[in-house]
Amino acid sequence: MANTLPTNWREALASGAGGPKTGLTSLALWAFAHDAGAVVLDLRAGVTDMSRTIQGLHQLSLTICVVVGIIVFGVMFYSMFAHRRSRHPTPATFDESLKVEVLWTVIPSLVLIAMAVPATTVLREIEDNSAADMTVLITGSQWKWHYEYLETGIGYYSNLSTPQDQINNEAPKGEHYLREVDRPLVIPANKKVRFLMASNDVIHSWWVPDFAVKQDAVPGFINEAWVRVPEPGLYRGQCAELCGKDHAFMPIVVEVRPEAEFDAWIEAQRIQIALAGETAVRDRQRTWSMGELVTRGESVYIDNCATCHQPNGQGQGGKYPALSGSDITTGSIESHIDRVLHGKADTEMQAWAPQLSDLDIAAVITYERNSWGNDMGQVIQPMSVYESR
């Protein structure tokens, strides 16, 4: 997306005005500034044929509404002026007209039909998910996205990658503040990509304006959408459904690559998965020192756990309990491993088994049991996590 912010708006965004957690505010400010700077008073055209068709439908409907409004208000004001009391002190005696009633019933009906026919055609196209070249399962959770390529079995999580010091106003804001991720969704250009939307917890909404795709991810349901992007590039969006305290920290980035590059990327992912399997075996067979695990565990904790439990382990009320001095982090190692692996039902604690390796889980548990006053002096090896899976 073109960056056309005027200088004063750039400075406002860079300063993080409004406090440390202003994701929605900053994005709304960017959108307003973008429109103001480019004098855009319309829906964005987007990059897909469907997005441009929707924009054309919007313009057609708006034109019809404007014309109808001009005619109706014109007749109304003319009648008020031409038949005012000073010119016609004696009012007319009729109280109804069959012709007028027929006209004001038939004409609006024809107008609605004229608008409904193209709208229905577009809606049918939007819902036509058939003949897709590939399918991606998109699963929302608090507060990240998981992408799975169903034909290949490749899957990964996409997390916000804006540094915490920028969020805390301890460093200048980057160009894509709160709109950057560690792993974007990668799709091929000029291919019909079908999306299946699901959720692990609450309602989320996957929205990329340039694609004209906005579909809710609802727990227990599968919603569908599709896109065919003709132009390779990087496209950004966000979760558009208020899904909890870190809703503003759930961006979407889609990287569209030429078909040959996409195929090469898929093959690279297969190789990476195979190598990761071999690496995981070596990691389990090795005995790690506490220093190595604590250093790695701190990084894993900051990336995945600090949002809820805070970097200092003090938690945030009953919903996100403190880890400092808690029964889990100072209790049995087996219970601690089980909690991290499988989460806890009916709470915000999710299962981390699908997205963290045995080494990462061993490291973060070691870090939690030896930080913030939890001086347990215990080292958890990856083999212990592997045996608990």
Residue, then its C-alpha position, 0 to 999 in steps of 0.5 A: m500500500a502506498n504510504t502518502l502520509p503528510t509530514n505532520w501525520r507521520e510525526a503524530l504516528a511516530s510519536g505514538a500519541g495517545g499512549p503505548k497501546t494505540g493500535l486501532t487509534s494509529l491505524a484509524l489515524w493512518a487511514f484518515a491521513h491517507d484519505a486527507g493527503a490524497v483527497v480520496l472520498d471513495l472506497r479504495a479500488g483494491v488490487t483484485d477484480m472483485s474489489r474493483t467490481i465491489q467499488g463499481l457497485h458502490q459507485l452505481s448505488l451511490t449515483i442512483c441514491v444521489v439522483v433519487g435524492i435530487i429528484v425527491f428533494g427538488v419536487m418537495f422544495y418546488s412544491m413548498f415554494a410554488h404552492r405556498r399559502s401566499r400564492h394559494p391561500t385556498p388549499a386543494t380539495f383532493d385527498e388522493s390520486l391513484k396515478v401518483e400512488v401507482l407512480w411512487t410505488v412502481i418507480p421505487s420498485l424499478v429502482l430497487i430492481a435496478m440496484a438488486v440485479p447487479a448486487t445479487t450478481v456480485l454476491r453470487e460471485i463473492e460466495d462462489n468458492s468452487a474451482a479453487d487452485m488451493t485452500v488455506l485454513i485460517t484459524g484465529s486465536q488470541w492474538k495471532w493467526h494460524y495458516e495451514y495449506l491443506e494440500t501440503g500440510i504446511g502450517y505456521y503461526s503469524n504473530l505481531s513482530t513490532p518490538q515491545d520497546q516501540i509499543n511501550n514508547e521507548a523507541p521510535k515507531g517503525e514504518h509499519y508500526l503494529r502492522e508487521v508480522d514475523r511470518p506472513l501468509v504467502i499465496p501465489a499470484n493469479k491463482k484462486v485461493r480459497f480460505l476456510m475461516a475458523s477460531n480457537d476461542v472468540i470471534h475474530s475477523w480476517w480483513v484485507p482491504d486490498f482484497a475486499v475480503k472480510q470474513d468472520a472466524v467463529p468458534g465451532f463454524i467454518n466460513e469461506a472466502w476466496v481471492r485471486v490477486p493479479e499483482p505480486g506484492l505485500y498487502r496488509g490488514q487486521c482483525a476487524e472484530l473486537c476480540g479482547k484486550d490485544h485486538a489491536f495487536m493482531p495484524i495480517v500480512v499477505e505476501v503474494r508471489p509469482e507462481a514459480e516463486f511460490d512453488a519454490w517457497i513451498e518446497a523450501q518449507r517442506i525441506q525446513i520441516a524435514l530439517a526441523g524434525e532432525t533438529a528436534v531429535r538432536d535437541r531432545q538427545r542433548t543435555w542443556s545447561m540452565g544458563e542456555l535454557v534460561t536465556r532461550g526461555e526468556s526469549v520464548y516467554i517475551d514472544n508468547c507469554a508476556t502479553c498476558h502474564q506481563p514481562n515481570g510475571q505479575g499477571q493481570g488479575g484473575k484472568y491472567p494470573a501471576l507466575s511469580g510464586s504461583d502454584i504452577t511455577t513452584g509446584s510439581i514439574e509434571s503439572h507445569i509441563d502439562r499446563v504449558l503443553h495442553g493449556k487449561a479448559d475454560t480459561e485464556m491459557q491455550a495449549w502451546a504443544p502445536q506451536l512450540s518445540d520440546l526445546d522451547i517448552a523446556a526452556v520457557i518452563t525452566y525460565e519461569r521456575n527460576s525467575w521473579g523470585n521462583d528460585m527452584g533451581q530446577v532444569i527441565q530437559p526437552m526429553s521430559v517434555y517429549e515424554s509428556r506429549 
